Amino acid sequence: MAEHLKTGWPRQVERQPEVIDTVSRILSEVEHEGLPAIRRWSVRLDGWDPRSFVVPADEIKAAVVDDELAEQLEFARSQVEGFARAQRATMTDLEVETMPGVVLGHRHLPIAKVGSYSPGGRYPLIASSIMTVTVPKVAGVDTVVAVAPPRDGRGIYGPQLYTMNLAGADVIVCLGGVQAFAALAFGVEDVEPVDLVVGAGNAYVAEAKRQLFGTVGIDLLAGPTEVAVIADESADPRLVAADLLGQAEHGLNSPALLITTSQAFGTAVIAEVERWLTGDWPTVEVAGGAWRDHGTVVVCSSREEVVEVSDSYAPEHLEIQTSQDDWYAEHLRNYGSLFIGPEATVAFSDKSIGTNHVLPTGRAGRYTGGLWVGKFLKTVTYQRLTTEGARTIAPSTAAIADAELMFGHALTARLRME
């Protein structure tokens, strides 16, 4: 049976009543009042009251970064675009004649309008703009509305604004949090409502997406950020400790988990975490608080138990640093994204390797993957029949409809038999 050297990972994300009520109020007011409500909440929550929330072209053009950052951002954008194009190429349309005169098929059609949210808060996540703007453009989305909150009362953080434009945003709007998602769902100024909203955020953002689902589509309910590492004695405890803390710096509520088959290794990693936190770790206040409250270390008796424990947590990010990496990669099932080997740190995927960093949290990895090019495509089916085909299908349809007491359905089928 697994032994816990340290516990703290929350088994479920609690929905807070005050968050639910506040989000409901904002969404309702925006839906019924429109722009005045958006402006009122923007002033109240962000102190932001511009002439227009839509960022003008000259302001977008004026957003510049130094040459080195520009080069690295283009590298990241090209990696994300390249992987998304490769993924898109695997999704082919289908048409098959299942019997004489009966043709069935499906097509992958891009969603028309998408809203892309890039978080601000403690960290203005530049990479999110690449993940949530470039990928839908690869899918063929007509209009991507990129949104980010104001920073320090001066509009969107400059590098974030630059990256939104680089990634291919068609419209850029400066709004934060719940009011941003309300604007995307119901429209703002001349920007029409979108069909799908994507992007990570805090508890208010997650709740806004939950309540808006149905009015618009959503990608998933993401956050707080999670990391888990499966490691054994072959791994470097200092490196494992760093990878745990690297994701813990996202926020004080970010859980970090080590699963190992060695009690000695688990103890060594705990010691290395403390060395980092009392030494050179750059974000010690946040990462240290997250590790203190939500850090977890589990020792298992076998690799099979490791897989069982990991799948029960279904972590957002899952690293494997063992002498049997391939075995674990083959047998693990529940995670958002998998990082195989000691060189594959989560930070690479977070920023620039090409896979998407909008991933399932809160055990949602049991039933869904993360954001990818396919999320921006609708797989729709069609059927085409000849008279011969209709006469073949009609008897079974009529019989089933009669048994269901749906006599109108049966009539439409029998008309094809005449």
HELIX and SHEET records of a PDB file:
HELIX    1   1 PRO A   17  GLU A   33  1                                  17    
HELIX    2   2 LEU A   35  ASP A   46  1                                  12    
HELIX    3   3 ALA A   57  ALA A   62  1                                   6    
HELIX    4   4 ASP A   67  ALA A   89  1                                  23    
HELIX    5   5 ILE A  126  SER A  129  1                                   4    
HELIX    6   6 ILE A  130  THR A  134  3                                   5    
HELIX    7   7 VAL A  135  ALA A  139  1                                   5    
HELIX    8   8 GLY A  158  ALA A  167  1                                  10    
HELIX    9   9 GLY A  177  PHE A  186  1                                  10    
HELIX   10  10 ALA A  203  LEU A  212  1                                  10    
HELIX   11  11 PRO A  237  ALA A  248  1                                  12    
HELIX   12  12 GLN A  263  LEU A  277  1                                  15    
HELIX   13  13 VAL A  284  HIS A  294  1                                  11    
HELIX   14  14 ARG A  303  TYR A  313  1                                  11    
HELIX   15  15 ASP A  325  HIS A  331  1                                   7    
HELIX   16  16 VAL A  346  LYS A  351  1                                   6    
HELIX   17  17 ALA A  364  ARG A  366  5                                   3    
HELIX   18  18 VAL A  373  PHE A  376  5                                   4    
HELIX   19  19 THR A  387  ALA A  403  1                                  17    
HELIX   20  20 PHE A  407  LEU A  415  1                                   9    
SHEET    1   A 6 GLU A   3  LYS A   6  0                                        
SHEET    2   A 6 GLY A 295  VAL A 299 -1                                        
SHEET    3   A 6 ALA A 256  THR A 260  1                                        
SHEET    4   A 6 VAL A 227  ALA A 231  1                                        
SHEET    5   A 6 HIS A 317  GLN A 321  1                                        
SHEET    6   A 6 SER A 337  ILE A 340  1                                        
SHEET    1   B 3 LEU A  94  MET A  99  0                                        
SHEET    2   B 3 VAL A 102  PRO A 110 -1                                        
SHEET    3   B 3 LEU A 377  LEU A 385 -1                                        
SHEET    1   C 5 VAL A 171  CYS A 174  0                                        
SHEET    2   C 5 THR A 143  ALA A 148  1                                        
SHEET    3   C 5 LYS A 113  TYR A 117  1                                        
SHEET    4   C 5 LEU A 196  VAL A 198  1                                        
SHEET    5   C 5 GLY A 217  ILE A 218  1                                        
END                                                                             
